[in-house]
Amino acid sequence: MAFLLSIGALVFSVVLVLLLARRAVTLFELTAEGGRVVRVKGRIPPDMLADLEDVFRRASATGQISVRTEGGRPTVHALGLDDGTTQRVRNVVGRFPLARIKAANPLD
């Protein structure tokens, strides 16, 4: 019984560490519905947000993006967006250095 509790505690600890580590590398998350940005969580420079709002508005897009640090660079992960809109989002995010994104005020 003690062995099973030890294994359970170990699995729980590993899952918790992985979740916290993933969250630590997420710079911001953004949700758009019908071309309007409805939710932003994390750090994002105001001019990047304005450019992304423009991309979503022009495409009348509905979906989510998550920008994470991978290999020392911001990387876009999109859900529910077409390929063209996703590429335009990548183009906008790619114009901003990682340090500038990290230095932005949080918008939680």
C-alpha positions as CSV (number, residue, x, y, z in Angstrom):
1,M,0.0,0.0,0.0
2,A,2.8,2.4,0.9
3,F,4.5,1.5,-2.4
4,L,1.3,2.5,-4.4
5,L,1.1,5.8,-2.5
6,S,4.8,6.5,-3.3
7,I,4.2,5.8,-7.0
8,G,1.1,8.0,-7.0
9,A,2.9,10.9,-5.3
10,L,5.7,10.6,-7.8
11,V,3.4,10.6,-10.8
12,F,1.5,13.6,-9.4
13,S,4.8,15.5,-8.8
14,V,6.0,14.8,-12.4
15,V,2.7,16.0,-13.9
16,L,2.7,19.1,-11.7
17,V,6.2,20.0,-12.7
18,L,5.4,19.5,-16.4
19,L,2.3,21.7,-16.2
20,L,4.2,24.4,-14.4
21,A,7.1,24.2,-16.9
22,R,4.8,24.6,-19.9
23,R,3.1,27.6,-18.4
24,A,6.4,29.2,-17.7
25,V,7.2,29.2,-21.4
26,T,3.9,30.6,-22.6
27,L,4.2,34.3,-23.4
28,F,0.6,35.0,-24.2
29,E,-2.7,33.4,-25.3
30,L,-5.3,35.2,-27.5
31,T,-8.8,34.2,-28.4
32,A,-10.7,35.7,-31.3
33,E,-14.4,35.2,-32.3
34,G,-15.8,36.5,-35.5
35,G,-12.8,38.7,-36.2
36,R,-12.8,40.3,-32.7
37,V,-10.2,39.6,-30.1
38,V,-12.2,38.6,-27.0
39,R,-9.6,37.4,-24.6
40,V,-5.9,38.1,-24.1
41,K,-3.8,36.5,-21.3
42,G,-0.2,37.1,-20.7
43,R,2.4,39.6,-21.9
44,I,2.0,41.3,-25.3
45,P,3.3,44.6,-26.6
46,P,0.4,47.0,-27.4
47,D,1.5,47.5,-31.0
48,M,1.7,43.7,-31.5
49,L,-1.9,43.4,-30.1
50,A,-3.1,46.1,-32.5
51,D,-1.5,44.3,-35.5
52,L,-3.0,40.9,-34.4
53,E,-6.4,42.5,-34.0
54,D,-6.1,43.8,-37.6
55,V,-5.2,40.3,-38.8
56,F,-8.2,38.7,-37.1
57,R,-10.6,41.5,-38.2
58,R,-9.6,41.3,-41.9
59,A,-10.0,37.5,-41.9
60,S,-13.1,37.5,-39.7
61,A,-11.4,34.7,-37.9
62,T,-12.4,32.6,-35.0
63,G,-9.7,30.7,-33.1
64,Q,-7.0,30.7,-30.5
65,I,-3.3,31.3,-30.6
66,S,-0.7,30.6,-28.0
67,V,2.8,32.1,-28.3
68,R,5.5,30.2,-26.4
69,T,9.2,30.3,-26.1
70,E,10.9,27.4,-27.9
71,G,14.6,27.4,-28.6
72,G,14.9,31.0,-27.4
73,R,12.3,32.3,-30.0
74,P,8.6,33.0,-29.8
75,T,6.6,30.3,-31.5
76,V,3.0,30.5,-32.6
77,H,0.6,27.6,-31.9
78,A,-2.8,28.1,-33.5
79,L,-6.1,26.3,-33.1
80,G,-9.1,26.8,-35.4
81,L,-7.4,29.2,-37.8
82,D,-6.8,28.6,-41.5
83,D,-3.3,28.4,-42.9
84,G,-3.3,31.9,-44.3
85,T,-4.4,33.6,-41.1
86,T,-1.9,31.5,-39.1
87,Q,0.9,32.6,-41.4
88,R,-0.1,36.3,-41.0
89,V,-0.1,35.8,-37.2
90,R,3.4,34.3,-37.5
91,N,4.6,37.2,-39.6
92,V,3.4,39.7,-36.9
93,V,4.9,37.8,-34.0
94,G,8.1,37.3,-35.9
95,R,8.7,41.1,-36.1
96,F,9.0,41.4,-32.3
97,P,12.1,40.2,-30.4
98,L,11.6,37.9,-27.5
99,A,12.9,40.4,-25.1
100,R,10.3,43.0,-26.1
101,I,7.5,40.5,-25.6
102,K,8.8,39.5,-22.2
103,A,9.2,43.1,-21.2
104,A,5.5,44.0,-22.0
105,N,3.0,44.6,-19.2
106,P,0.8,41.6,-18.4
107,L,-2.8,41.8,-19.7
108,D,-4.4,39.2,-17.4
